[in-house]
Amino acid sequence: MRKYKKRYNIYVAWNYGHEEDVINRESERGWQLISGKSFSHKYEYNHPIK
């Protein structure tokens, strides 16, 4: 199983709730955010937590 993954998205500044929802969904699937940038997030697989 992969240990890391990158996800690319474009988020607008006034809709940060959407970005937060995406990060929370990934966390529930076991992918924990380790770095976030303007157009990408890097995740590491761990146990699912919210």
mmCIF entry with sequence, helices, sheets and N, C-alpha, C, O atoms, coordinates in Angstrom:
data_MODEL
# 
_entry.id   MODEL 
# 
_entity.id                         1 
_entity.type                       polymer 
_entity.pdbx_number_of_molecules   1 
# 
_entity_poly.entity_id                      1 
_entity_poly.type                           'polypeptide(L)' 
_entity_poly.nstd_linkage                   no 
_entity_poly.nstd_monomer                   no 
_entity_poly.pdbx_seq_one_letter_code       MRKYKKRYNIYVAWNYGHEEDVINRESERGWQLISGKSFSHKYEYNHPIK 
_entity_poly.pdbx_seq_one_letter_code_can   MRKYKKRYNIYVAWNYGHEEDVINRESERGWQLISGKSFSHKYEYNHPIK 
_entity_poly.pdbx_strand_id                 A 
# 
loop_
_entity_poly_seq.entity_id 
_entity_poly_seq.num 
_entity_poly_seq.mon_id 
_entity_poly_seq.hetero 
1 1  MET n 
1 2  ARG n 
1 3  LYS n 
1 4  TYR n 
1 5  LYS n 
1 6  LYS n 
1 7  ARG n 
1 8  TYR n 
1 9  ASN n 
1 10 ILE n 
1 11 TYR n 
1 12 VAL n 
1 13 ALA n 
1 14 TRP n 
1 15 ASN n 
1 16 TYR n 
1 17 GLY n 
1 18 HIS n 
1 19 GLU n 
1 20 GLU n 
1 21 ASP n 
1 22 VAL n 
1 23 ILE n 
1 24 ASN n 
1 25 ARG n 
1 26 GLU n 
1 27 SER n 
1 28 GLU n 
1 29 ARG n 
1 30 GLY n 
1 31 TRP n 
1 32 GLN n 
1 33 LEU n 
1 34 ILE n 
1 35 SER n 
1 36 GLY n 
1 37 LYS n 
1 38 SER n 
1 39 PHE n 
1 40 SER n 
1 41 HIS n 
1 42 LYS n 
1 43 TYR n 
1 44 GLU n 
1 45 TYR n 
1 46 ASN n 
1 47 HIS n 
1 48 PRO n 
1 49 ILE n 
1 50 LYS n 
# 
_struct_asym.id          A 
_struct_asym.entity_id   1 
# 
loop_
_struct_conf.conf_type_id 
_struct_conf.id 
_struct_conf.pdbx_PDB_helix_id 
_struct_conf.beg_label_comp_id 
_struct_conf.beg_label_asym_id 
_struct_conf.beg_label_seq_id 
_struct_conf.pdbx_beg_PDB_ins_code 
_struct_conf.end_label_comp_id 
_struct_conf.end_label_asym_id 
_struct_conf.end_label_seq_id 
_struct_conf.pdbx_end_PDB_ins_code 
_struct_conf.beg_auth_comp_id 
_struct_conf.beg_auth_asym_id 
_struct_conf.beg_auth_seq_id 
_struct_conf.end_auth_comp_id 
_struct_conf.end_auth_asym_id 
_struct_conf.end_auth_seq_id 
_struct_conf.pdbx_PDB_helix_class 
_struct_conf.details 
_struct_conf.pdbx_PDB_helix_length 
HELX_P HELX_P1 AA1 ALA A 13 ? ASN A 15 ? ALA A 13 ASN A 15 5 ? 3  
HELX_P HELX_P2 AA2 TYR A 16 ? GLU A 28 ? TYR A 16 GLU A 28 1 ? 13 
# 
_struct_conf_type.id          HELX_P 
_struct_conf_type.criteria    ? 
_struct_conf_type.reference   ? 
# 
_struct_sheet.id               AA1 
_struct_sheet.type             ? 
_struct_sheet.number_strands   3 
_struct_sheet.details          ? 
# 
loop_
_struct_sheet_order.sheet_id 
_struct_sheet_order.range_id_1 
_struct_sheet_order.range_id_2 
_struct_sheet_order.offset 
_struct_sheet_order.sense 
AA1 1 2 ? anti-parallel 
AA1 2 3 ? anti-parallel 
# 
loop_
_struct_sheet_range.sheet_id 
_struct_sheet_range.id 
_struct_sheet_range.beg_label_comp_id 
_struct_sheet_range.beg_label_asym_id 
_struct_sheet_range.beg_label_seq_id 
_struct_sheet_range.pdbx_beg_PDB_ins_code 
_struct_sheet_range.end_label_comp_id 
_struct_sheet_range.end_label_asym_id 
_struct_sheet_range.end_label_seq_id 
_struct_sheet_range.pdbx_end_PDB_ins_code 
_struct_sheet_range.beg_auth_comp_id 
_struct_sheet_range.beg_auth_asym_id 
_struct_sheet_range.beg_auth_seq_id 
_struct_sheet_range.end_auth_comp_id 
_struct_sheet_range.end_auth_asym_id 
_struct_sheet_range.end_auth_seq_id 
AA1 1 TYR A 4  ? TYR A 8  ? TYR A 4  TYR A 8  
AA1 2 SER A 40 ? TYR A 45 ? SER A 40 TYR A 45 
AA1 3 TRP A 31 ? GLY A 36 ? TRP A 31 GLY A 36 
# 
loop_
_atom_site.group_PDB 
_atom_site.id 
_atom_site.type_symbol 
_atom_site.label_atom_id 
_atom_site.label_alt_id 
_atom_site.label_comp_id 
_atom_site.label_asym_id 
_atom_site.label_entity_id 
_atom_site.label_seq_id 
_atom_site.pdbx_PDB_ins_code 
_atom_site.Cartn_x 
_atom_site.Cartn_y 
_atom_site.Cartn_z 
_atom_site.occupancy 
_atom_site.B_iso_or_equiv 
_atom_site.pdbx_formal_charge 
_atom_site.auth_seq_id 
_atom_site.auth_comp_id 
_atom_site.auth_asym_id 
_atom_site.auth_atom_id 
_atom_site.pdbx_PDB_model_num 
ATOM 1   N N  . MET A 1 1  ? 0.845   -1.194 0.000  1.00 0.00 ? 1  MET A N  1 
ATOM 2   C CA . MET A 1 1  ? 0.000   0.000  0.000  1.00 0.00 ? 1  MET A CA 1 
ATOM 3   C C  . MET A 1 1  ? 0.882   1.246  0.000  1.00 0.00 ? 1  MET A C  1 
ATOM 4   O O  . MET A 1 1  ? 1.938   1.282  0.631  1.00 0.00 ? 1  MET A O  1 
ATOM 5   N N  . ARG A 1 2  ? 0.427   2.253  -0.714 1.00 0.00 ? 2  ARG A N  1 
ATOM 6   C CA . ARG A 1 2  ? 1.166   3.525  -0.739 1.00 0.00 ? 2  ARG A CA 1 
ATOM 7   C C  . ARG A 1 2  ? 1.171   4.166  0.642  1.00 0.00 ? 2  ARG A C  1 
ATOM 8   O O  . ARG A 1 2  ? 0.209   4.048  1.400  1.00 0.00 ? 2  ARG A O  1 
ATOM 9   N N  . LYS A 1 3  ? 2.246   4.831  0.948  1.00 0.00 ? 3  LYS A N  1 
ATOM 10  C CA . LYS A 1 3  ? 2.371   5.501  2.247  1.00 0.00 ? 3  LYS A CA 1 
ATOM 11  C C  . LYS A 1 3  ? 2.063   6.997  2.132  1.00 0.00 ? 3  LYS A C  1 
ATOM 12  O O  . LYS A 1 3  ? 1.616   7.614  3.099  1.00 0.00 ? 3  LYS A O  1 
ATOM 13  N N  . TYR A 1 4  ? 2.305   7.589  0.934  1.00 0.00 ? 4  TYR A N  1 
ATOM 14  C CA . TYR A 1 4  ? 2.076   9.015  0.716  1.00 0.00 ? 4  TYR A CA 1 
ATOM 15  C C  . TYR A 1 4  ? 1.265   9.217  -0.557 1.00 0.00 ? 4  TYR A C  1 
ATOM 16  O O  . TYR A 1 4  ? 1.312   8.392  -1.469 1.00 0.00 ? 4  TYR A O  1 
ATOM 17  N N  . LYS A 1 5  ? 0.527   10.313 -0.615 1.00 0.00 ? 5  LYS A N  1 
ATOM 18  C CA . LYS A 1 5  ? -0.152  10.689 -1.848 1.00 0.00 ? 5  LYS A CA 1 
ATOM 19  C C  . LYS A 1 5  ? -0.279  12.202 -1.898 1.00 0.00 ? 5  LYS A C  1 
ATOM 20  O O  . LYS A 1 5  ? -0.272  12.878 -0.869 1.00 0.00 ? 5  LYS A O  1 
ATOM 21  N N  . LYS A 1 6  ? -0.395  12.718 -3.108 1.00 0.00 ? 6  LYS A N  1 
ATOM 22  C CA . LYS A 1 6  ? -0.588  14.148 -3.331 1.00 0.00 ? 6  LYS A CA 1 
ATOM 23  C C  . LYS A 1 6  ? -1.921  14.351 -4.013 1.00 0.00 ? 6  LYS A C  1 
ATOM 24  O O  . LYS A 1 6  ? -2.303  13.580 -4.894 1.00 0.00 ? 6  LYS A O  1 
ATOM 25  N N  . ARG A 1 7  ? -2.619  15.376 -3.610 1.00 0.00 ? 7  ARG A N  1 
ATOM 26  C CA . ARG A 1 7  ? -3.911  15.707 -4.205 1.00 0.00 ? 7  ARG A CA 1 
ATOM 27  C C  . ARG A 1 7  ? -3.843  17.146 -4.688 1.00 0.00 ? 7  ARG A C  1 
ATOM 28  O O  . ARG A 1 7  ? -3.435  18.035 -3.942 1.00 0.00 ? 7  ARG A O  1 
ATOM 29  N N  . TYR A 1 8  ? -4.242  17.378 -5.936 1.00 0.00 ? 8  TYR A N  1 
ATOM 30  C CA . TYR A 1 8  ? -4.206  18.708 -6.532 1.00 0.00 ? 8  TYR A CA 1 
ATOM 31  C C  . TYR A 1 8  ? -5.614  19.257 -6.662 1.00 0.00 ? 8  TYR A C  1 
ATOM 32  O O  . TYR A 1 8  ? -6.498  18.589 -7.200 1.00 0.00 ? 8  TYR A O  1 
ATOM 33  N N  . ASN A 1 9  ? -5.828  20.467 -6.174 1.00 0.00 ? 9  ASN A N  1 
ATOM 34  C CA . ASN A 1 9  ? -7.109  21.164 -6.254 1.00 0.00 ? 9  ASN A CA 1 
ATOM 35  C C  . ASN A 1 9  ? -6.864  22.657 -6.285 1.00 0.00 ? 9  ASN A C  1 
ATOM 36  O O  . ASN A 1 9  ? -5.797  23.143 -5.910 1.00 0.00 ? 9  ASN A O  1 
ATOM 37  N N  . ILE A 1 10 ? -7.874  23.370 -6.740 1.00 0.00 ? 10 ILE A N  1 
ATOM 38  C CA . ILE A 1 10 ? -7.846  24.825 -6.690 1.00 0.00 ? 10 ILE A CA 1 
ATOM 39  C C  . ILE A 1 10 ? -8.988  25.256 -5.783 1.00 0.00 ? 10 ILE A C  1 
ATOM 40  O O  . ILE A 1 10 ? -10.142 24.884 -5.999 1.00 0.00 ? 10 ILE A O  1 
ATOM 41  N N  . TYR A 1 11 ? -8.657  26.038 -4.775 1.00 0.00 ? 11 TYR A N  1 
ATOM 42  C CA . TYR A 1 11 ? -9.649  26.535 -3.825 1.00 0.00 ? 11 TYR A CA 1 
ATOM 43  C C  . TYR A 1 11 ? -9.670  28.054 -3.881 1.00 0.00 ? 11 TYR A C  1 
ATOM 44  O O  . TYR A 1 11 ? -8.634  28.695 -4.061 1.00 0.00 ? 11 TYR A O  1 
ATOM 45  N N  . VAL A 1 12 ? -10.845 28.617 -3.727 1.00 0.00 ? 12 VAL A N  1 
ATOM 46  C CA . VAL A 1 12 ? -10.951 30.076 -3.684 1.00 0.00 ? 12 VAL A CA 1 
ATOM 47  C C  . VAL A 1 12 ? -10.916 30.520 -2.222 1.00 0.00 ? 12 VAL A C  1 
ATOM 48  O O  . VAL A 1 12 ? -11.383 29.802 -1.338 1.00 0.00 ? 12 VAL A O  1 
ATOM 49  N N  . ALA A 1 13 ? -10.366 31.691 -1.975 1.00 0.00 ? 13 ALA A N  1 
ATOM 50  C CA . ALA A 1 13 ? -10.133 32.168 -0.614 1.00 0.00 ? 13 ALA A CA 1 
ATOM 51  C C  . ALA A 1 13 ? -11.417 32.290 0.204  1.00 0.00 ? 13 ALA A C  1 
ATOM 52  O O  . ALA A 1 13 ? -11.399 32.050 1.412  1.00 0.00 ? 13 ALA A O  1 
ATOM 53  N N  . TRP A 1 14 ? -12.509 32.652 -0.420 1.00 0.00 ? 14 TRP A N  1 
ATOM 54  C CA . TRP A 1 14 ? -13.747 32.875 0.340  1.00 0.00 ? 14 TRP A CA 1 
ATOM 55  C C  . TRP A 1 14 ? -14.521 31.583 0.581  1.00 0.00 ? 14 TRP A C  1 
ATOM 56  O O  . TRP A 1 14 ? -15.546 31.608 1.262  1.00 0.00 ? 14 TRP A O  1 
ATOM 57  N N  . ASN A 1 15 ? -14.059 30.454 0.040  1.00 0.00 ? 15 ASN A N  1 
ATOM 58  C CA . ASN A 1 15 ? -14.755 29.183 0.246  1.00 0.00 ? 15 ASN A CA 1 
ATOM 59  C C  . ASN A 1 15 ? -13.831 28.181 0.930  1.00 0.00 ? 15 ASN A C  1 
ATOM 60  O O  . ASN A 1 15 ? -13.666 27.057 0.454  1.00 0.00 ? 15 ASN A O  1 
ATOM 61  N N  . TYR A 1 16 ? -13.229 28.589 2.048  1.00 0.00 ? 16 TYR A N  1 
ATOM 62  C CA . TYR A 1 16 ? -12.299 27.715 2.754  1.00 0.00 ? 16 TYR A CA 1 
ATOM 63  C C  . TYR A 1 16 ? -12.999 26.515 3.370  1.00 0.00 ? 16 TYR A C  1 
ATOM 64  O O  . TYR A 1 16 ? -12.344 25.522 3.685  1.00 0.00 ? 16 TYR A O  1 
ATOM 65  N N  . GLY A 1 17 ? -14.302 26.580 3.546  1.00 0.00 ? 17 GLY A N  1 
ATOM 66  C CA . GLY A 1 17 ? -15.070 25.453 4.096  1.00 0.00 ? 17 GLY A CA 1 
ATOM 67  C C  . GLY A 1 17 ? -14.982 24.222 3.210  1.00 0.00 ? 17 GLY A C  1 
ATOM 68  O O  . GLY A 1 17 ? -14.959 23.096 3.705  1.00 0.00 ? 17 GLY A O  1 
ATOM 69  N N  . HIS A 1 18 ? -14.932 24.434 1.899  1.00 0.00 ? 18 HIS A N  1 
ATOM 70  C CA . HIS A 1 18 ? -14.816 23.314 0.963  1.00 0.00 ? 18 HIS A CA 1 
ATOM 71  C C  . HIS A 1 18 ? -13.471 22.611 1.139  1.00 0.00 ? 18 HIS A C  1 
ATOM 72  O O  . HIS A 1 18 ? -13.407 21.382 1.151  1.00 0.00 ? 18 HIS A O  1 
ATOM 73  N N  . GLU A 1 19 ? -12.411 23.380 1.274  1.00 0.00 ? 19 GLU A N  1 
ATOM 74  C CA . GLU A 1 19 ? -11.081 22.803 1.488  1.00 0.00 ? 19 GLU A CA 1 
ATOM 75  C C  . GLU A 1 19 ? -11.045 22.011 2.797  1.00 0.00 ? 19 GLU A C  1 
ATOM 76  O O  . GLU A 1 19 ? -10.465 20.927 2.860  1.00 0.00 ? 19 GLU A O  1 
ATOM 77  N N  . GLU A 1 20 ? -11.656 22.552 3.817  1.00 0.00 ? 20 GLU A N  1 
ATOM 78  C CA . GLU A 1 20 ? -11.714 21.882 5.117  1.00 0.00 ? 20 GLU A CA 1 
ATOM 79  C C  . GLU A 1 20 ? -12.475 20.559 5.015  1.00 0.00 ? 20 GLU A C  1 
ATOM 80  O O  . GLU A 1 20 ? -12.069 19.565 5.619  1.00 0.00 ? 20 GLU A O  1 
ATOM 81  N N  . ASP A 1 21 ? -13.573 20.539 4.257  1.00 0.00 ? 21 ASP A N  1 
ATOM 82  C CA . ASP A 1 21 ? -14.349 19.311 4.066  1.00 0.00 ? 21 ASP A CA 1 
ATOM 83  C C  . ASP A 1 21 ? -13.524 18.239 3.367  1.00 0.00 ? 21 ASP A C  1 
ATOM 84  O O  . ASP A 1 21 ? -13.580 17.066 3.739  1.00 0.00 ? 21 ASP A O  1 
ATOM 85  N N  . VAL A 1 22 ? -12.760 18.637 2.358  1.00 0.00 ? 22 VAL A N  1 
ATOM 86  C CA . VAL A 1 22 ? -11.908 17.688 1.629  1.00 0.00 ? 22 VAL A CA 1 
ATOM 87  C C  . VAL A 1 22 ? -10.863 17.085 2.562  1.00 0.00 ? 22 VAL A C  1 
ATOM 88  O O  . VAL A 1 22 ? -10.643 15.874 2.546  1.00 0.00 ? 22 VAL A O  1 
ATOM 89  N N  . ILE A 1 23 ? -10.225 17.914 3.368  1.00 0.00 ? 23 ILE A N  1 
ATOM 90  C CA . ILE A 1 23 ? -9.203  17.431 4.305  1.00 0.00 ? 23 ILE A CA 1 
ATOM 91  C C  . ILE A 1 23 ? -9.816  16.490 5.339  1.00 0.00 ? 23 ILE A C  1 
ATOM 92  O O  . ILE A 1 23 ? -9.215  15.470 5.674  1.00 0.00 ? 23 ILE A O  1 
ATOM 93  N N  . ASN A 1 24 ? -10.995 16.815 5.846  1.00 0.00 ? 24 ASN A N  1 
ATOM 94  C CA . ASN A 1 24 ? -11.671 15.953 6.819  1.00 0.00 ? 24 ASN A CA 1 
ATOM 95  C C  . ASN A 1 24 ? -12.062 14.609 6.212  1.00 0.00 ? 24 ASN A C  1 
ATOM 96  O O  . ASN A 1 24 ? -11.930 13.578 6.872  1.00 0.00 ? 24 ASN A O  1 
ATOM 97  N N  . ARG A 1 25 ? -12.543 14.599 4.958  1.00 0.00 ? 25 ARG A N  1 
ATOM 98  C CA . ARG A 1 25 ? -12.900 13.336 4.289  1.00 0.00 ? 25 ARG A CA 1 
ATOM 99  C C  . ARG A 1 25 ? -11.674 12.447 4.114  1.00 0.00 ? 25 ARG A C  1 
ATOM 100 O O  . ARG A 1 25 ? -11.741 11.237 4.328  1.00 0.00 ? 25 ARG A O  1 
ATOM 101 N N  . GLU A 1 26 ? -10.560 13.050 3.724  1.00 0.00 ? 26 GLU A N  1 
ATOM 102 C CA . GLU A 1 26 ? -9.322  12.275 3.571  1.00 0.00 ? 26 GLU A CA 1 
ATOM 103 C C  . GLU A 1 26 ? -8.883  11.702 4.912  1.00 0.00 ? 26 GLU A C  1 
ATOM 104 O O  . GLU A 1 26 ? -8.424  10.562 4.973  1.00 0.00 ? 26 GLU A O  1 
ATOM 105 N N  . SER A 1 27 ? -9.016  12.470 5.977  1.00 0.00 ? 27 SER A N  1 
ATOM 106 C CA . SER A 1 27 ? -8.646  12.013 7.315  1.00 0.00 ? 27 SER A CA 1 
ATOM 107 C C  . SER A 1 27 ? -9.498  10.828 7.755  1.00 0.00 ? 27 SER A C  1 
ATOM 108 O O  . SER A 1 27 ? -8.989  9.891  8.369  1.00 0.00 ? 27 SER A O  1 
ATOM 109 N N  . GLU A 1 28 ? -10.778 10.863 7.447  1.00 0.00 ? 28 GLU A N  1 
ATOM 110 C CA . GLU A 1 28 ? -11.667 9.757  7.796  1.00 0.00 ? 28 GLU A CA 1 
ATOM 111 C C  . GLU A 1 28 ? -11.301 8.485  7.043  1.00 0.00 ? 28 GLU A C  1 
ATOM 112 O O  . GLU A 1 28 ? -11.594 7.386  7.513  1.00 0.00 ? 28 GLU A O  1 
ATOM 113 N N  . ARG A 1 29 ? -10.668 8.616  5.886  1.00 0.00 ? 29 ARG A N  1 
ATOM 114 C CA . ARG A 1 29 ? -10.222 7.473  5.085  1.00 0.00 ? 29 ARG A CA 1 
ATOM 115 C C  . ARG A 1 29 ? -8.829  6.999  5.494  1.00 0.00 ? 29 ARG A C  1 
ATOM 116 O O  . ARG A 1 29 ? -8.331  6.011  4.954  1.00 0.00 ? 29 ARG A O  1 
ATOM 117 N N  . GLY A 1 30 ? -8.199  7.691  6.438  1.00 0.00 ? 30 GLY A N  1 
ATOM 118 C CA . GLY A 1 30 ? -6.889  7.290  6.929  1.00 0.00 ? 30 GLY A CA 1 
ATOM 119 C C  . GLY A 1 30 ? -5.736  8.100  6.379  1.00 0.00 ? 30 GLY A C  1 
ATOM 120 O O  . GLY A 1 30 ? -4.582  7.800  6.685  1.00 0.00 ? 30 GLY A O  1 
ATOM 121 N N  . TRP A 1 31 ? -6.008  9.126  5.570  1.00 0.00 ? 31 TRP A N  1 
ATOM 122 C CA . TRP A 1 31 ? -4.949  9.969  4.993  1.00 0.00 ? 31 TRP A CA 1 
ATOM 123 C C  . TRP A 1 31 ? -4.849  11.256 5.796  1.00 0.00 ? 31 TRP A C  1 
ATOM 124 O O  . TRP A 1 31 ? -5.766  12.077 5.797  1.00 0.00 ? 31 TRP A O  1 
ATOM 125 N N  . GLN A 1 32 ? -3.706  11.422 6.489  1.00 0.00 ? 32 GLN A N  1 
ATOM 126 C CA . GLN A 1 32 ? -3.504  12.587 7.352  1.00 0.00 ? 32 GLN A CA 1 
ATOM 127 C C  . GLN A 1 32 ? -2.670  13.635 6.625  1.00 0.00 ? 32 GLN A C  1 
ATOM 128 O O  . GLN A 1 32 ? -1.646  13.313 6.023  1.00 0.00 ? 32 GLN A O  1 
ATOM 129 N N  . LEU A 1 33 ? -3.107  14.871 6.681  1.00 0.00 ? 33 LEU A N  1 
ATOM 130 C CA . LEU A 1 33 ? -2.422  15.981 6.021  1.00 0.00 ? 33 LEU A CA 1 
ATOM 131 C C  . LEU A 1 33 ? -1.059  16.216 6.667  1.00 0.00 ? 33 LEU A C  1 
ATOM 132 O O  . LEU A 1 33 ? -0.956  16.350 7.886  1.00 0.00 ? 33 LEU A O  1 
ATOM 133 N N  . ILE A 1 34 ? -0.006  16.265 5.833  1.00 0.00 ? 34 ILE A N  1 
ATOM 134 C CA . ILE A 1 34 ? 1.319   16.576 6.366  1.00 0.00 ? 34 ILE A CA 1 
ATOM 135 C C  . ILE A 1 34 ? 1.854   17.884 5.799  1.00 0.00 ? 34 ILE A C  1 
ATOM 136 O O  . ILE A 1 34 ? 2.742   18.489 6.400  1.00 0.00 ? 34 ILE A O  1 
ATOM 137 N N  . SER A 1 35 ? 1.334   18.340 4.647  1.00 0.00 ? 35 SER A N  1 
ATOM 138 C CA . SER A 1 35 ? 1.703   19.665 4.156  1.00 0.00 ? 35 SER A CA 1 
ATOM 139 C C  . SER A 1 35 ? 0.654   20.146 3.177  1.00 0.00 ? 35 SER A C  1 
ATOM 140 O O  . SER A 1 35 ? 0.097   19.368 2.402  1.00 0.00 ? 35 SER A O  1 
ATOM 141 N N  . GLY A 1 36 ? 0.397   21.431 3.226  1.00 0.00 ? 36 GLY A N  1 
ATOM 142 C CA . GLY A 1 36 ? -0.568  22.037 2.325  1.00 0.00 ? 36 GLY A CA 1 
ATOM 143 C C  . GLY A 1 36 ? 0.041   23.231 1.626  1.00 0.00 ? 36 GLY A C  1 
ATOM 144 O O  . GLY A 1 36 ? 0.744   24.033 2.241  1.00 0.00 ? 36 GLY A O  1 
ATOM 145 N N  . LYS A 1 37 ? -0.233  23.347 0.337  1.00 0.00 ? 37 LYS A N  1 
ATOM 146 C CA . LYS A 1 37 ? 0.258   24.462 -0.449 1.00 0.00 ? 37 LYS A CA 1 
ATOM 147 C C  . LYS A 1 37 ? -0.901  25.065 -1.217 1.00 0.00 ? 37 LYS A C  1 
ATOM 148 O O  . LYS A 1 37 ? -2.044  24.640 -1.050 1.00 0.00 ? 37 LYS A O  1 
ATOM 149 N N  . SER A 1 38 ? -0.627  26.031 -2.040 1.00 0.00 ? 38 SER A N  1 
ATOM 150 C CA . SER A 1 38 ? -1.680  26.735 -2.773 1.00 0.00 ? 38 SER A CA 1 
ATOM 151 C C  . SER A 1 38 ? -2.532  25.808 -3.639 1.00 0.00 ? 38 SER A C  1 
ATOM 152 O O  . SER A 1 38 ? -3.754  25.947 -3.677 1.00 0.00 ? 38 SER A O  1 
ATOM 153 N N  . PHE A 1 39 ? -1.896  24.865 -4.331 1.00 0.00 ? 39 PHE A N  1 
ATOM 154 C CA . PHE A 1 39 ? -2.631  24.025 -5.263 1.00 0.00 ? 39 PHE A CA 1 
ATOM 155 C C  . PHE A 1 39 ? -2.528  22.532 -4.978 1.00 0.00 ? 39 PHE A C  1 
ATOM 156 O O  . PHE A 1 39 ? -3.021  21.717 -5.757 1.00 0.00 ? 39 PHE A O  1 
ATOM 157 N N  . SER A 1 40 ? -1.899  22.172 -3.879 1.00 0.00 ? 40 SER A N  1 
ATOM 158 C CA . SER A 1 40 ? -1.767  20.747 -3.582 1.00 0.00 ? 40 SER A CA 1 
ATOM 159 C C  . SER A 1 40 ? -1.689  20.497 -2.079 1.00 0.00 ? 40 SER A C  1 
ATOM 160 O O  . SER A 1 40 ? -1.327  21.374 -1.294 1.00 0.00 ? 40 SER A O  1 
ATOM 161 N N  . HIS A 1 41 ? -2.040  19.273 -1.713 1.00 0.00 ? 41 HIS A N  1 
ATOM 162 C CA . HIS A 1 41 ? -1.898  18.799 -0.343 1.00 0.00 ? 41 HIS A CA 1 
ATOM 163 C C  . HIS A 1 41 ? -1.136  17.491 -0.394 1.00 0.00 ? 41 HIS A C  1 
ATOM 164 O O  . HIS A 1 41 ? -1.313  16.709 -1.328 1.00 0.00 ? 41 HIS A O  1 
ATOM 165 N N  . LYS A 1 42 ? -0.297  17.241 0.587  1.00 0.00 ? 42 LYS A N  1 
ATOM 166 C CA . LYS A 1 42 ? 0.413   15.981 0.685  1.00 0.00 ? 42 LYS A CA 1 
ATOM 167 C C  . LYS A 1 42 ? -0.110  15.253 1.921  1.00 0.00 ? 42 LYS A C  1 
ATOM 168 O O  . LYS A 1 42 ? -0.210  15.834 3.002  1.00 0.00 ? 42 LYS A O  1 
ATOM 169 N N  . TYR A 1 43 ? -0.443  13.969 1.745  1.00 0.00 ? 43 TYR A N  1 
ATOM 170 C CA . TYR A 1 43 ? -1.012  13.163 2.812  1.00 0.00 ? 43 TYR A CA 1 
ATOM 171 C C  . TYR A 1 43 ? -0.134  11.949 3.071  1.00 0.00 ? 43 TYR A C  1 
ATOM 172 O O  . TYR A 1 43 ? 0.542   11.440 2.177  1.00 0.00 ? 43 TYR A O  1 
ATOM 173 N N  . GLU A 1 44 ? -0.162  11.500 4.322  1.00 0.00 ? 44 GLU A N  1 
ATOM 174 C CA . GLU A 1 44 ? 0.506   10.260 4.719  1.00 0.00 ? 44 GLU A CA 1 
ATOM 175 C C  . GLU A 1 44 ? -0.560  9.315  5.255  1.00 0.00 ? 44 GLU A C  1 
ATOM 176 O O  . GLU A 1 44 ? -1.448  9.734  5.998  1.00 0.00 ? 44 GLU A O  1 
ATOM 177 N N  . TYR A 1 45 ? -0.475  8.043  4.880  1.00 0.00 ? 45 TYR A N  1 
ATOM 178 C CA . TYR A 1 45 ? -1.468  7.089  5.370  1.00 0.00 ? 45 TYR A CA 1 
ATOM 179 C C  . TYR A 1 45 ? -1.198  6.758  6.837  1.00 0.00 ? 45 TYR A C  1 
ATOM 180 O O  . TYR A 1 45 ? -0.061  6.514  7.241  1.00 0.00 ? 45 TYR A O  1 
ATOM 181 N N  . ASN A 1 46 ? -2.263  6.756  7.608  1.00 0.00 ? 46 ASN A N  1 
ATOM 182 C CA . ASN A 1 46 ? -2.231  6.446  9.030  1.00 0.00 ? 46 ASN A CA 1 
ATOM 183 C C  . ASN A 1 46 ? -3.583  5.840  9.359  1.00 0.00 ? 46 ASN A C  1 
ATOM 184 O O  . ASN A 1 46 ? -4.355  5.546  8.446  1.00 0.00 ? 46 ASN A O  1 
ATOM 185 N N  . HIS A 1 47 ? -3.882  5.649  10.587 1.00 0.00 ? 47 HIS A N  1 
ATOM 186 C CA . HIS A 1 47 ? -5.189  5.131  10.975 1.00 0.00 ? 47 HIS A CA 1 
ATOM 187 C C  . HIS A 1 47 ? -6.246  6.202  10.777 1.00 0.00 ? 47 HIS A C  1 
ATOM 188 O O  . HIS A 1 47 ? -5.976  7.381  11.003 1.00 0.00 ? 47 HIS A O  1 
ATOM 189 N N  . PRO A 1 48 ? -7.459  5.812  10.354 1.00 0.00 ? 48 PRO A N  1 
ATOM 190 C CA . PRO A 1 48 ? -8.528  6.797  10.184 1.00 0.00 ? 48 PRO A CA 1 
ATOM 191 C C  . PRO A 1 48 ? -8.873  7.506  11.492 1.00 0.00 ? 48 PRO A C  1 
ATOM 192 O O  . PRO A 1 48 ? -9.147  6.855  12.499 1.00 0.00 ? 48 PRO A O  1 
ATOM 193 N N  . ILE A 1 49 ? -8.860  8.828  11.478 1.00 0.00 ? 49 ILE A N  1 
ATOM 194 C CA . ILE A 1 49 ? -9.277  9.654  12.614 1.00 0.00 ? 49 ILE A CA 1 
ATOM 195 C C  . ILE A 1 49 ? -9.999  10.879 12.065 1.00 0.00 ? 49 ILE A C  1 
ATOM 196 O O  . ILE A 1 49 ? -9.842  11.229 10.896 1.00 0.00 ? 49 ILE A O  1 
ATOM 197 N N  . LYS A 1 50 ? -10.775 11.514 12.898 1.00 0.00 ? 50 LYS A N  1 
ATOM 198 C CA . LYS A 1 50 ? -11.482 12.710 12.470 1.00 0.00 ? 50 LYS A CA 1 
ATOM 199 C C  . LYS A 1 50 ? -10.992 13.887 13.279 1.00 0.00 ? 50 LYS A C  1 
ATOM 200 O O  . LYS A 1 50 ? -11.458 15.009 13.082 1.00 0.00 ? 50 LYS A O  1 
# 
